[in-house]
Amino acid sequence: MRIETAVTRLLGIELPIVQAGMSWAASAPELPLAVARAGGLGVIAAGPMRLPDLERTIDTVRAGTDAPFAVNLPLYRKGADGVIDLLLAKRIPILIASQGGPKRYLERFRDAGTICLHVVAAEEHAAKAAAAGVDGLIVVGGEAGGHPPASMVSTLVMLRAVVRAVPAIPVIASGGFADGQGLAAALALGAGAAQFGTRFMASTEANLHPAYKDLVLGAGVEDTRTVGRELGMIRALANDFTERMAALENTGADLDQRRTQFTTSTLKMAAFDGDVADGKVEAGQSVGLIDEILPAREIIHKIANEYLATLAALPRAKGQVRVVMD
């Protein structure tokens, strides 16, 4: 199956389905490799990875498929310059950069022939990234897990705002997508693909502790919380950690108190160690739309088939359409 859009043409993929670069979940070769083999864009999450592990993962994915893949790099991570040097040396096909400005990396990767996507969450940042010369944008709305925009503007609105602000650049929508109906909505709103994060957490290949996946499966759409304003806000599933953070925020605790609590809990505690009470169980609002763990290949085929069924079920105009203005 092939669904062609500006994004699939840019990236050389068969389907407009992008797996988010989720720390730990995609910080191993299994998930991005499975997604790439199935026709989507598999993304290696470099955020928590040591350089030797990242290099081995890139080599494993490259050896396992001829399809394009990407590496996601949060530019604020410790040792980001060393990661950039490694990615340039490995001549990765696609870079997805976030949490920083594109001028830091763009010229060197463009010279190396790497396609550069930049993550944005506001019209202003989208316009700046486009003007800098990035090849495409990933637009994140307030529904997203991990680090949603502080404005909390929904993907429904933010995506339209960015597409109107920079209509010439390919855009990937992120935040709130879990199925083919969501993909159809993203394309209807002007995106060329949708990015799926939480949906791929509930995959057999996701590098997450079983307790984390169990919590994802049991959650509803109202079970996430946003905590950590002024500290790098996250959206995570409600647990003891989010309750402690919310109590501090609601009672006006000072920044140092909140920072201590926020940094004591980590994503690794939940994702690697399985401490889903005190760790950061990051997930998006789409968690409530997910009720089964499937292989990544099946997830992609399911999304694509749901997309086609959605298009077929849409009502079509009969006869000549008239617009009446009062």
N, C-alpha and C positions, 0 to 999 in steps of 0.2 A: 504494500500500500504506500502511496505517496500523496502528500498534501502540500502543494507548492505555495510558498509565500515569499515575501521579500527576505524574511529571516532565514528560511530554509535554503534559499539561493545563496545568501551571503555566507552561511556556515557550511554548506555542502551536506546537509542532513536531509533525511527523507520525510520526517514528520515535525510539525511545529511544537514539539514537546521538549522542554528543557528541564533537566533534573537539577535542583538547586544545589549549590556547593555548601552543604551543611557540615559543619565541623563534627568530627568523629563519625557521623553516619556515612559520609562520603570521603573520609580520610583513609581510604583503603581502596584497592583496585576493583573489588567485586561489583559494587553498585555502578560506578561510572562505566565500567566495561560492559555490563549487562545492558545498560541503557543505550550505549553507543551501538552495540550489536543489534539492538531492536529498532534502530532508526531514529532515536531521539538524540539529544545532546547530553552525553554523560560528562559530569563535572567533578573533578578531583578537588576536595576541600583542603587547601594548603594551610589554613589557619593554625591548627594545632600541631602540624607535622614537623618533625626534625628533617633536616636536609637529606640525610641518607634514605630515610623512609619515603620521602617525597620522590626522590630520584628513582627508587625501586618501583614505586607505584606507577610513575609515568612510563617506565620501561615495560612493566607488565601490561598496562592498558594498550600501549602501542604495539606490543607483540601479539596481543589478543584480537586485534581488529584493524582493518584498514580505514574504518570510519573516523571522522573527526571527533575530537574530544576537547575539553577545556580544563583549565586549572583556575580555580577561584582564589584570589589573593586579597585578603583584607590588608590594606596598606599600613594600618596602624600596628600590625603585629610586630613583636620583637624580632629583629633580624630580617625585616622585609627586604632590605637591599641585597642580602645574601640570597634570599629566595628569588629575587628578580634576576640575579646573575645566573642562578641555576636554570631558571626557566628559559632564559636566552640561550644558554649553552645547549639545552635539550631541544630548542627550536619547536616549542609546543605549537599546535595549530591555532588555538584560541585562548586568549587570556580574558578572564572576567575580574575586573578590579573594583574594589569597594572601599569605603571609609577613607577617602583621600582624593586628591586632585589628579587628573590624567597627565598633566605636564610632567609629573615625576617619572613616568615610565614610557609614555606614548611613542616618542621618536625612536627609541631603541628597539621597541618591539615591532614598530612599523617597518624599520630597516631590516629586521629579521624575517619579515613576511608573516608575522603573527597577526591574526584578526583580533582587534581589541574592542571588548564590550565594557561599558562602564555602568555601575549601579547608581541610580539616582532616585530621589524621593521628593523632588520639587521641580517646578518649571524652571526656576533660575539655574539650578544645578544642571538640568538637562540642556539648557541653552549654552551654558559654559562648556560642557563636555562636548557638545556637537561642534561648537566653534573651535575647540581645540583640535578636532579632527578624529574623534573616535569613530569606529565603524558602526556601532550600534549601542543601544541603551537597554538596560533592564530597569523598569519602573516599578518601584515597590510601594504598595499601599498599606494602610493601617491594619489590615487583616493579617498581615504576614507574621510568621513566627520569627524567632531570633531577634533581629533589630529592626522593628518597624519605624517609620518616620515619626519624629516627635510631634508633628502636626496631627497625626492620626487621621489624615484625610484618606478616605477609602480608595481602593484601587479603581472602582467604578468612576470616580471623579478625577483622581490624579492621572490616570492613564489618558483620559480624554484631554485633560489640560496639557499634558506633555505632547501628545500627538498634534494638537493644534499649535503648540509653540514651536515645534521642530518637525514639521510634516515630512521632510525629505529623508529622515534618518530611520532605519529599521528599528523597531521597538519590540521588546519582550515584556509582557505583563507579569507581575509577580504579587502574590498576596491574595489568598482566598480561593485558589484553584485546586480542585481535587478530582474532577471528572471531565467527560467530554462535553457536557453542557457548559461548564466553565470555559473550556477551550473555545467553544463556539462564541461565547460572550466576549472573550478577549479579542478574537479576530473581528467580531462585529464592531468593537469599539476602536479599531484601528491598529491593534497590535499585529505583529507577524508571527507570534508564538506566545505560549504561556509557560511560565516557570512553575514547576510543582515541587514543593519542599516536603511538607508534612505527609503528603500521599506516599512519597518514596521512603519516609521513615518506616512506614508499615509495609516494607518489602523484605523478602527473605535475605536479600543481599546487604541491607543496611547494616553498617557496623555499629550497632547499638545493643546494649544489654537487654535481655528479654523483658526485664521489669519495665524498662522505658517503653518498649513496644506495647506491652500490656496496658500501660497507662494511656497511651495514645488510643488504643482500640476502645477503651472504656469511657472516653471523654465525650462530652457534648459540645455544641457550638458556643455555649456560655461558660465553659470551664477553663478558659485562659484568663490570665491577668497580665497587665502591663505594670512593671515595677522598675525602679532605678532611674527616674528622671534626673537629669544633670549628671548621671553616672554612666551613660551608655544604655539607655532604656532597652529592656527586652520584653518580649511576649512569651510567657511560659504557662504551663499547666499549673493550676492551683495546687499548692502543697504547703508544707510547714514553712518552707523558705519564703514563698510569696506572702503568706500570712504575716510573718515577722516583718518583711519589708513594708507591707501595706500599713501595719500598725505604726511603724516609725514615720512613714510619710503622712499618715492621717493625723498624727499628733504633733507634727511640726518639728521632728527631730532634726538636729543640725546635720550639715553635709558630712562631717567626719563620722558621726554615728552611722549614718546610712551607708557610707562608703565601706565601713568596717563590715557591716552585715552583708552588703552586696558582694564584696570580694571574698568573704569567707566561704560562700557557696560558689560552686563552679559547675559548668556544663559537664566536665569530665566526671565529676562525682556521680551524676545521673547516667550519662551515656556509657561510661566505661565500667564504673564500679557498681552501678545498679542502685545507688542511693537516691531513690525517687522522692523521698520525703524532704531531704535537706539540700539536694542538688538542684540545679537549674534544668528543668525539663522543658526546654524550648519547643514550642509548637505554635502553629497558626490557628486561626478560628476555623479553618476548614477541617480541623481535627474531628469535628462532629459529623462530618460527611463520610468518614472512613470507618468501615466495620469489618475489614478482613485484611490479613497479611497475605500478599501474593508475590510471586516472583516478579521482578521488575519488567521482564518481557511481557508478562500477562497484564500488568498495569498499563503499559503503553498500548498494547492491542485493545484493551478495554476502553481506554480513553479515546482512541482513534475511532473505534466502532460506535461509541456513544456520540461522538461528534457527528459522524455521518447520519446516525439516526435522528439526531437533533435537527440537522438541516432538513432532512426529509419531512419532519413533522411540523416545521414552521408553516404558518398560514401564508398563502400566496394571494396576491391581488388578482381579482377577476375583472376583466374588461379594462377600461381606461380609468386611471386614478385621477380624481379631481381634488384639488385643494381649495377650500372655501375660506376666504379671509373676511372677517367681520369689519 
